[in-house]
Amino acid sequence: MRTWSDLCLICSGQQEFVVNVHEAGPYERSHDYTRVLFCAACSVGELRAFSYDGFVVFGEEDEVMVWSSILSASDVERLRTGFACTVPLAGGCECPQHVRAYDTSVRVNKTRLPEHGPDRHSPAGRSTATVLVAGGLAEFASS
């Protein structure tokens, strides 16, 4: 089974795993997740959606795809304090907070990152998102 990296796409440093919004897997031939990560070195957060599909037919699409949206440090802090689940790293949790976070993260504009090359490690042109707290639950919105 493969393992995937959550290194910062800007500086390649280790990011803090803040919230596991949703996760399916890892399985032998598939793994999907949506996470919020924070790089203290860059002082930037990231809403990252990842998909590995080992069943893809060659040439059909990439087997590994990553979509990313930048979050400000203040948005990450708002998420830390406003996330209404006591187990924020439980990506399989079906509490109202995880459900709201996932539902709103799906609607956020995210930039699909190239698998290789300098654009993968640049915030230039990458979409941005923000964190709101509504009705006692943290949610994501496009900026």
C-alpha positions in Angstrom: 0.0 0.0 0.0 1.3 3.5 -0.9 1.6 6.3 1.6 1.0 9.9 0.6 2.7 13.1 1.7 1.1 16.1 3.3 4.2 18.2 2.9 3.8 21.9 2.3 3.3 22.6 -1.4 5.2 25.9 -1.1 8.3 25.1 1.0 8.1 21.2 1.1 8.3 21.4 5.0 6.2 19.3 7.3 2.7 20.7 7.8 0.6 20.3 10.9 -2.5 18.2 10.4 -5.3 20.5 11.8 -8.6 18.8 10.7 -9.4 15.7 8.8 -12.6 16.8 7.2 -13.4 13.5 5.5 -11.5 10.4 4.6 -12.2 7.2 2.7 -9.4 4.7 3.0 -6.6 4.1 2.7 -7.4 1.0 0.8 -5.2 -1.1 -1.5 -6.2 0.8 -4.7 -8.0 3.9 -3.5 -7.8 6.7 -1.0 -9.6 10.0 -0.8 -9.4 12.7 1.8 -10.1 16.3 2.5 -7.8 17.9 5.1 -6.8 21.2 6.6 -3.1 21.5 7.0 -0.9 24.4 8.3 2.7 25.2 7.6 4.2 27.2 10.4 7.3 28.1 8.3 5.1 29.7 5.6 2.3 30.8 8.0 -0.2 29.5 5.5 -3.0 27.0 5.7 -4.3 24.7 3.0 -7.6 23.0 2.3 -6.4 19.9 0.4 -8.6 17.4 -1.4 -6.7 14.3 -2.5 -7.8 11.3 -4.6 -5.9 8.2 -5.5 -7.7 5.8 -7.8 -5.7 2.7 -8.7 -8.5 1.5 -10.9 -8.0 4.2 -13.6 -7.3 3.0 -17.1 -4.0 4.3 -18.5 -4.7 7.6 -20.3 -8.1 8.0 -18.9 -7.1 10.4 -16.1 -4.4 10.7 -13.5 -4.5 8.1 -10.8 -3.4 10.7 -8.2 -5.1 14.1 -8.2 -4.7 16.9 -5.7 -6.9 20.1 -5.4 -5.8 22.9 -3.1 -7.1 26.1 -1.7 -5.1 28.5 0.5 -6.3 29.4 3.9 -4.9 32.4 5.9 -3.4 31.8 9.3 -6.4 33.6 10.9 -8.8 31.3 9.1 -6.9 28.3 10.4 -7.1 29.7 13.9 -10.8 30.3 13.5 -11.2 26.7 12.4 -9.2 25.5 15.5 -11.4 27.4 17.9 -14.7 27.0 16.0 -14.5 23.3 15.1 -17.3 21.7 17.2 -16.1 18.1 17.3 -13.8 16.8 20.0 -12.0 14.5 17.6 -11.1 16.8 14.6 -8.7 14.2 13.1 -11.4 11.6 12.8 -12.1 11.8 9.1 -14.8 9.1 9.3 -16.8 10.9 11.9 -20.3 11.6 10.9 -21.1 14.3 13.6 -22.9 17.5 12.4 -19.5 19.4 12.4 -17.7 17.0 10.2 -20.7 16.7 7.8 -21.0 20.5 7.6 -17.3 20.9 7.0 -17.3 18.3 4.3 -20.4 19.6 2.6 -19.1 23.1 2.4 -15.5 22.0 1.4 -16.9 20.3 -1.7 -18.4 23.6 -2.9 -15.2 25.6 -2.3 -13.2 26.6 -5.4 -10.0 24.6 -5.4 -7.1 24.7 -7.8 -6.1 21.3 -9.3 -2.4 21.0 -8.9 -0.1 19.5 -11.5 1.5 16.3 -10.6 5.0 17.6 -11.3 6.8 20.9 -12.0 7.2 24.3 -10.4 3.5 25.2 -10.4 2.8 22.5 -7.9 4.9 24.4 -5.3 3.6 27.9 -5.9 0.7 29.7 -4.3 0.5 31.9 -7.4 -2.9 31.6 -9.0 -4.1 29.1 -6.4 -7.7 29.7 -5.2 -8.3 30.9 -1.7 -10.9 29.9 0.9 -12.1 31.2 4.2 -13.5 29.7 7.3 -16.8 30.9 8.8 -18.6 29.8 12.0 -22.4 29.7 11.5 -24.9 28.2 13.9 -22.0 26.9 16.1 -20.4 25.0 13.3 -17.3 25.8 11.2 -17.7 25.8 7.5 -15.7 26.7 4.4 -16.5 29.3 1.7 -14.7 30.5 -1.4 -13.0 33.9 -1.0 
